[in-house]
């Protein structure tokens, strides 16, 4: 019947996992690029990720994870309550473990309370090349869209820096 509203509780759906698994299927090629979004728990009052000391520590750890081949960062932008990134993960490291380890480190070291899990979207092969650059530019412009700066190049909390 048109206009009827049905309310279902999550428990009514059988077979849906309580947590999303961030495991690569066998058909995902090594070096696949993922758009990742990691957010702060908005229920908790805490420092912004763009707090000077915290932001510097986050960027250092991002670079260290890249240096130790846990991930390759195409672009990562810190926002006050979340971050966006385009990342490729090492084939011998699970995405969920790598991101989880990184989040746990900062939870212990800096008292960050993250939202549970994270958002990930694998870019298809046809989203590479110009599309990858367009997505990277879109991520870099997030601070401008949020009214935090006038130009993307003015935002200090991005890795790698634009040239």
VENNORHU-V343022 format. One record per residue. N is the residue number from 1. RES is the residue in three letters. SS is DSSP state (a for helix, b for strand, c for the rest). PHI is phi in radians with two decimals (* if undefined). Layout:
n={N/N}
res={RES/RES}
ss={SS/SS}
phi={PHI/PHI}
//
This chain:
n={1/2/3/4/5/6/7/8/9/10/11/12/13/14/15/16/17/18/19/20/21/22/23/24/25/26/27/28/29/30/31/32/33/34/35/36/37/38/39/40/41/42/43/44/45/46/47/48/49/50/51/52/53/54/55/56/57/58/59/60/61/62/63/64/65/66/67/68/69/70/71/72/73/74/75/76/77/78/79/80/81/82/83/84/85/86/87/88/89/90/91/92/93/94/95/96/97/98/99/100/101/102/103/104/105/106/107/108/109/110/111/112/113/114/115/116/117/118/119/120/121/122/123/124/125/126/127/128/129/130/131/132/133/134/135/136/137/138/139/140/141/142/143/144/145/146/147/148/149/150/151/152/153/154/155/156/157/158/159/160/161/162/163}
res={UNK/UNK/UNK/UNK/UNK/UNK/UNK/UNK/UNK/UNK/UNK/UNK/UNK/UNK/UNK/UNK/UNK/UNK/UNK/UNK/UNK/UNK/UNK/UNK/UNK/UNK/UNK/UNK/UNK/UNK/UNK/UNK/UNK/UNK/UNK/UNK/UNK/UNK/UNK/UNK/UNK/UNK/UNK/UNK/UNK/UNK/UNK/UNK/UNK/UNK/UNK/UNK/UNK/UNK/UNK/UNK/UNK/UNK/UNK/UNK/UNK/UNK/UNK/UNK/UNK/UNK/UNK/UNK/UNK/UNK/UNK/UNK/UNK/UNK/UNK/UNK/UNK/UNK/UNK/UNK/UNK/UNK/UNK/UNK/UNK/UNK/UNK/UNK/UNK/UNK/UNK/UNK/UNK/UNK/UNK/UNK/UNK/UNK/UNK/UNK/UNK/UNK/UNK/UNK/UNK/UNK/UNK/UNK/UNK/UNK/UNK/UNK/UNK/UNK/UNK/UNK/UNK/UNK/UNK/UNK/UNK/UNK/UNK/UNK/UNK/UNK/UNK/UNK/UNK/UNK/UNK/UNK/UNK/UNK/UNK/UNK/UNK/UNK/UNK/UNK/UNK/UNK/UNK/UNK/UNK/UNK/UNK/UNK/UNK/UNK/UNK/UNK/UNK/UNK/UNK/UNK/UNK/UNK/UNK/UNK/UNK/UNK/UNK}
ss={c/c/c/c/c/c/c/c/c/a/a/a/c/c/c/c/c/c/c/c/c/c/c/c/c/c/c/c/c/c/c/c/b/b/b/b/b/b/b/b/c/c/c/c/c/c/c/c/c/c/c/a/a/a/a/a/a/a/a/a/a/a/a/a/a/a/a/c/c/c/b/b/b/b/b/b/b/b/c/c/c/b/b/b/b/b/b/b/b/c/c/c/c/c/a/a/a/a/a/a/a/a/a/a/a/a/a/a/a/a/c/c/c/b/c/c/c/c/b/b/b/b/c/c/a/a/a/c/c/a/a/a/a/a/a/a/a/a/a/a/c/a/a/a/a/c/c/c/c/c/c/a/a/a/c/c/c/b/b/c/c/c/c}
phi={*/-1.10/1.51/-1.36/-2.02/-1.91/-1.85/-2.16/-1.60/-0.98/-1.13/-1.21/-1.60/-1.59/1.72/-1.47/-1.25/-1.25/-2.21/-1.34/-1.63/-1.80/-1.96/-1.29/-1.17/-1.00/-1.45/-1.45/-1.19/-1.00/1.47/-0.98/-1.75/-2.10/-1.55/-2.00/-2.27/-2.11/-2.08/-1.31/-1.25/-1.32/-1.36/-1.85/-1.50/-2.70/-1.08/-1.28/-1.08/-1.57/-1.03/-0.81/-1.14/-1.18/-1.04/-1.08/-1.13/-1.07/-1.13/-1.06/-1.22/-1.07/-1.15/-1.12/-1.09/-1.23/-1.05/-1.63/1.04/-1.49/-2.73/-2.11/-1.68/-1.41/-2.86/-2.48/-2.20/-1.52/-1.99/-0.97/-2.13/-2.88/-2.39/-2.09/-2.67/-1.96/-2.35/-1.95/-1.88/-1.04/-1.11/-1.64/-2.12/-1.32/-0.97/-1.11/-1.18/-1.11/-1.15/-1.06/-1.08/-1.10/-1.13/-1.09/-0.99/-1.30/-1.13/-1.21/-1.30/-2.11/1.22/-1.29/-1.89/-1.53/-1.10/-1.16/1.21/-2.88/-1.59/-2.44/-2.44/-1.37/-1.34/-1.24/-1.01/-1.35/-1.75/-1.59/1.14/-1.05/-1.13/-1.08/-1.12/-1.11/-1.18/-1.09/-1.11/-1.05/-1.13/-1.10/-1.48/-0.93/-1.08/-1.18/-1.07/-1.48/1.33/-1.57/-2.78/-1.48/-2.24/-1.02/-1.18/-1.40/-1.34/-1.38/-1.77/-2.38/-2.37/-1.30/-1.11/-1.23/-1.73}
//
